[in-house]
Amino acid sequence: MENESSIEKNVVNSPTPEKEGELCYAEKEDHGEQKKTLRISEESPNPGSNEGLYVSNNLVDVSKDLVSENKKEMNRDDLNSQVDESKELVSGNKLDESKELESENKNEIYQDIKETRSEDKEPEPVFDGTEIAGMEASRSMSTHSLDLDTETQGSAWPEKAVALKNFVKEKGTVAVSSVLRVLSGKTDEDAHAAQDDEDKNDTGVKEAVDSPKEGEAKEASQKPVEWSAWNPLNYIKISREEDAENRTEQEEIIEEPVHPVGLKGRIILYTRLGCQESKEVRRFLHQKRLRYVEINIDVYPSRKLELEKIAGSSAVPKLFFNEVLMGGLNEIKGLEEAGKLEEKIDYVISEAPSFEAPLPPLPGEDDLSSSGAIDELAAIVRKMKESIVVKDRFYRVRRFTNCFLGSEAVDFISEDQYLEREEAVEFGRKLASNHFFHNVLDENVFEDGNHLYRFLDHDPIVLSQCHNFPRGILDVKPKPIIEIASRLRFLSYAIFEAYTSEDGKHVDYRNIHGSEEFARYLRTVEELQRVDLQDMPREEKLAFFINLYNMMAIHGILAWGYPVGPLERRKLFGEFKYVVGGCTYSASVIANGILRSNQRPPYNLIRPFGMRDRRAKMALPYTEPLIHFALVFGTRSGPALKCYSPGNIDQELVEAARNFVRSGGLILDVNAKVVSARYSVDFGNTEVEVLKHAANYLEPSVSEELLELLASGQLKVIYRPYDWGLNC
């Protein structure tokens, strides 16, 4: 037995004549067919490399047979049976062998299979029209292995073929999951994280190119990148990678927030719009991490009298720690220099405010949005809803929900208002002109007959997507649009000054959400439901819609959260809406339909407004290209956030363009003759036209250099990636 065991060990573990370190197994087919051999080399050109894997001509046949016959992964018992079969082939009829040798051989073979599977692990393929270099190299090396002599291809196919089968199944699963992940729009962060963990565990596995054949394989693996760059999945991959990077940066910011100091007391800061010393006091309180309540005496006029009473003057800024008047900027700096400020801060941290301390602004304080005369027409419409039949109806092979017939409305008006039928039609047109209802196809204002009409608060889009319609139609008479626009501009100015950085690049969304100014803004935009937008001057319209766009973006982010991918951005940009003048407006409609004079949005085939769209009358007569330097949708690469006034709108837009271009929007490297920029079709049809337009907003010296390079034709343009991260 000892001799037999030693012979068996020599047969199994001894090196082949060709090369050491190879395991060879053999098995004959039951039907007497020609022997199939499989040789898997454990020796690589470089220690720790997984590129020494060679597969014979019969590799594909063996893998097909195994995959078709075995539906489930072979467990350890199956491996044991395969070991027994291989031992029978080597030892013939020697069935009585020592248990110690059997367990030793099992462990060695099982360990070899585990090592082979661990070495075969590669990064997951990215299905963007290209192939991973390592995969191409492995395929190339498999082809080179066909040149080996058949005598040197070992005969141990069962165990290694099992490992190969598992490898094929694993790669198939990875391929399917990767394709599904691409189609679903999900990111590969989890997959990459898992792969990174595997790479860390397999520290001995590295890529190496030590032979000319392997170098050729690496070069061949990079060739598909050239001809497959057009694949549209590339753009999906790029957007996913950028979103993942942006999300990672946001997570890093959120992981270590600067929490304010907990206070039992109350800090009140009196300010007014445009006060530079008020900005300095705000910065000082932020540095000290002290949470405060700001009372802008321009927003709350009644608080001006209160300030004069308790402080003896209405001059701002004025800072209160509970009921103690700290003074203005100079007084605070004096206390800090004298070393007495920390004592005051400890007081407001530990002591609760007394009844003598100023109070924060109350909800609805000095708010004119809820005031106004009651609209008598609203009462008539409310009664009309209760009297006529509102239901789903079919009209011109289409189904319309929650609508009524024009003839039924005329019957009600004639009976309720004691009018003749023609007079009732005119009265119905008056109601429609006040945006209480509209024709479902916008074919007419109001007519008698079988025409279908729908109340504004029954419109499914208004009910599901419009966020300035929480309480239904207001009962007060609509105020003039100029008055509402002025109050919205005033509130926007106050919010931007109090809750954004001085450069307008960072927004404090958290404090905006809980502020009384934002609550007042929400009440004010409700007044836009039935406002009359006709006959607005160009300057008023331009300033109004720019300010509304920027505030709508803030409202959308606070209501829905910031979008993390292109599909979510598209949804927020197109489905978060306001009702303005009886029509629905999204940020996309405002930007492309109104401000860009009904131009097609990017990656769209149709214009925002059709021929019968009532909103088309509100579009500007021509495109305003400078709006791109004013519209802010919460991104880091966007322009600075500020409020625009109709009296000086054109000059303010020029200033916004200069600030954006000179602060990194366009970078010129004269030595390298390279310009880095962002592109918009509104500035020109070619790169030269766009850069000539941008040169108007650069510094004079830089503008001259840019124009000279453009004239020489030696300028190279590089488009900078857009940072979609939140501007917080």
Secondary structure, DSSP 8 states (H G I E B T S, - for coil): -HHHHHHHHHHHHS--SS-SSB-------TT---------B---SSTTBS------TTHHHHHHHHHHH--S---HHHHHHHHHHHHHHHHTT-----HHHHHHHHHHHHHHHHHHHHHH-------SS---HHHHHHHHHHHHGGGS-GGGS-S--HHHHHHHHHHHHHHHHHHHHHHHHHHHT--SHHHHHHHHHHHHH-TT-B----SHHHHHHHHHHHHHHHHTTT-THHHHHHHHHHHHHHHHHHHHHHHS-------SS-EEEEE-TT-HHHHHHHHHHHHTT---EEEETTT-THHHHHHHHHHS---S-EEEETTEEEESHHHHHHHHHHT-HHHHHHHHHHS---TTS-----TTTT--TT-S-B-HHHHHHHHHHHHS--EEEE-SS-EEEEEEEHHHHHHHHHHHHT--HHHHHHHHHHHHHTTSEEETT-S-S--SSS-EEEEGGG-HHHHHHBSS-TT-S-SB----HHHHHHHHHHHHHHHHHHHB-TTS--B-HHHHHT-HHHHHHHHHHGGGTT---TT--HHHHHHHHHHHHHHHHHHHHHHH----SHHHHHHHHHH-EEEETTEEEEHHIIIIIIITTS---TT-SS-SS-TT-GGGGGS-SS--GGGGGT---SBTTS-------GGGHHHHHHHHHHHHIIIIIEEEETTTTEEEE---GGG-SSHHHHHHHHHTTS-HHHHHHHHHHHHHT--EEEE-----SB--
